[in-house]
Amino acid sequence: MVLVKPLTKKEIERHEKLIREYFSQIEGQTHPEIVFVDNGNEKGIYKVRTQDGIYVAAAANRDCLTPKASLLQEYNVLHALHSGAPEFFPKPKAHYQSDGGGGEDELMIMEFLPHVNLMKFADSGKAFDRRKFAYLLGEAVATINAKTGRYSSDPHDGNILLKGEGASLDLKFCDAIQFKTGSLEDGVRTILVDRNIRPEAYRFIHRFKEGLARGIEVSQGIPFEDAKRSLVYMDEYNKLD
């Protein structure tokens, strides 16, 4: 996994200025409360409390990219994903591009989810049944692909969000730009071809397969056992359980 460099002070200041600019010019609100949440290699993520008491998430592009990744492209992908499978993605709110600075400053506003990424969730000490997670992952992958024709091409810990514990565990995805157009087989192989990417799916492959079959059953109306049999390509991988 590529190490993510922390945001610089200059980047955070630029992001906060851009967020205030958006809320002032577009929403008519001059004093949003801004809290840094996390960052990846391409953007910083902030939790913003509006004057109405509503929390939204703001993603701003980083200085370090040459050329910078387009948040408009990611916004459009997120819009398509949420339209097809809203139960697995934050709702997109707006894309904003600053008029100043040559037009390179972009902002994406979306629903704020109370979930945290997989690494932070695991570090929180909450009950975390990896077998249950493998099942939920399979169900989500199959459902999203059936409804949107896309799959997660980079399902690492930072791109998967969790909330709750035990039987109430809830899974969602972030970083929409990493979702590619392709088949369910493409998505499954991405997860299983390298057992270190999502080790629980490889380790508990029977549960992962059951989750996939359930997702196929619910989203496509195919009987569960028929759905399981359609996943014949999974026989290439070791069945460890």
N, C-alpha and C positions, 0 to 999 in steps of 0.2 A: 504494500500500500504506500502511495506517495505521501510524504509528510506534508502537512498543511502549515504554512507559515502564518504566524499570528499577524493580525492587522497592525499596521504602524499607527502612531498617534496622528500623523497627517491624514491617513485614510479614514480613520474614525471621525476626525473633525470634518472632513469633506462629506462623509456620509450623513452626519448629523445636520450639516448645513443644507444638504440636498433634501433631506426629509422635511426640515422646517420650511424650505422653499415650496415644496409640493403642497403641504398642508395650508400654507398661507395663500398661495396663488390659486389652488384648485378647490380646496375645502373651506377656505375662509377662516382658518383656525391658526392663530399665531403662536400658541405655546403648547405644542404637543409634548408629552412626557416620553423621552426616548431612552431605552435601556438596551445596551448591547447584549445579544444572546449568544452568537457563535459566528464563525466564519469558515469558508472553504477557500480553495485556491482561486476561485473566480468572483466571490462576492462576500459581503458581510451581511449578517442578519440581525435585525433589531426588533424589539417589541415596543410598539408605540401606543400610548394611551391618548385617545382623542378627548376633546372637551366634553363629548357626550358620554364619556366613561367606557367607550368601546375600545377593545384592544385589537390591533391589526399587526401584521408582520410586514416589515419593509426589507427588501433585499437591494443592495446597492453594489454596482460593479467595482472591482478593485483597480488600483493604479498599476499593479505589477504585471498586467497582461499586455502583450504586444502581438497582434492587436487584441483589444478587449473583446470578450465574449458578448454577444448581443443579448441583453435581457428582454428585448422585444421578442426575439425568437423563442426564448424560454417561456415568456408569458403566453405566447400563442400555443405552445405545446401544453402548458399547464391548463389552459382554457379547454383544449381538446380532451385532455385526460379527465379533468373534473366534469366536463359535460357528459362523458361516457361512463365514468366510474366515480361519482362524487364521494362515495364512502371511503375512498382511499387517498384523497388528495385535498389540500387546502383550497378554498374557493378563491380564484383570482379576482382582484378588485380593480386594479388600474395599472397601466404602464405610463411612466413619466420620463421625459427627456428634457434636460435643462437647456435653455436657450443660450446660456453662457458657456464659456470654456470650449468652444468648438463643437458642441453637441455630443461630446463623448460621455457625459455624466448621465447615467440612467438609473431609474428606480422602479422597482416592481412592488406593488402593494397587494397583499393577499390576506386571507383569513389567518388569524393567529390560532395555532393549535396548542392545546395544553400538553402535548406529547413531547418527549425528548428523544434524542437519537439513541441508538442501541447501546453505544459505549457508555453514555452517561446513565442510561437506565440500569445497565448491569452494575455500574459503580455505586448506584444509589442504595443497594442492599435489599431491594424489593424481591419478593418471591418470583423466580424466573424459571419456568419449566421449559427447557430447551425442546422437549418433544412437542409440547403444545405450540411453541413458536414455529417449529418446522411445519406443523400442520397448517397454522395460520398463514405462513409464508406461501405454501403451495396453493391454498385457497385464493389468496390475493393475486398471485401471479396468473393463475388460470382465469379468474374473473376479469382482471384488467385487460388481459390479452383478448378475451372474447368480446369485450365491450368497446375496446379502443384499437385493437390491432397492433398494440405496442408491448414492449417488454423492457424490464430493467436491465440495462447493459453493464451496470456498475453497482451491484447490490451490496456495497460495503456498509460497515456499521454507521457511518455518518449519513447515509441516504435512507435509512429505515428508522421510523419513529414508533415508539411504544408508549402506552399509557395503561394504568391499572395493574393488576397482578392476579395470579391464579386463573380462575375461569373467566374473569372479566378483562383479560389482556386484550388490548386493541392495537391493531397494527395499521400504520399509514406510511406513505412514501413522501420524500421531498426531492429536491433537485430534479425537476421535470426534464431538464435538457438532456439527461442521461437516458431517457426512455427512447428507444429506437423502434422503428416500424419493423415488424417481423412476426414469426409464428410462435406459438407456445413452445414448440420444440427448441427454438432459438433461445427463449427465456430459460427453459429448464437446463439446457446444456451450459448456458452461461453460469448458472449456479453450481452445476455438478462437475464441470470439466476440471476445475481446480478446487480440490476439497478444502483449501484454506480460505476461499472466498466466503462461503457460508457453510462452515463445518457442521453445524447442526442439521442442515438439510442432507448432507452426505452421511453423517453418522446415523441419523434417524430417517433413512430414506423411505422406509415403509410409511411413516407418518407424513412425510413430505408428499409422497405419492397419493395418499388418501386425501390430503388437503387439495391437491390438484384435481383429483377426481370429483371431489365435492364442489369445487368451483366450476368445473365443466358441467356437472349435473344441474346446479342452480342457475347458471347463466345461459346454458344452451338447451336444457331440458333433456339431456342424454342420461339414461339410467346409470346409476353409480357404477355398477360392475362393468358395463360397457365402456364407461369413461376410463376406468382403470385399465381395461384391456387396450384402449387406444394409446396408452403411454408405453408401448412396447419398447421404444428406444431407451427407456430407463434401465432395461435389463443389461445394458452394456456396463453399468456401474455396479460396484460391489454393494451388496445388500448387507449393511451393518446395522444391527439394531439390538 
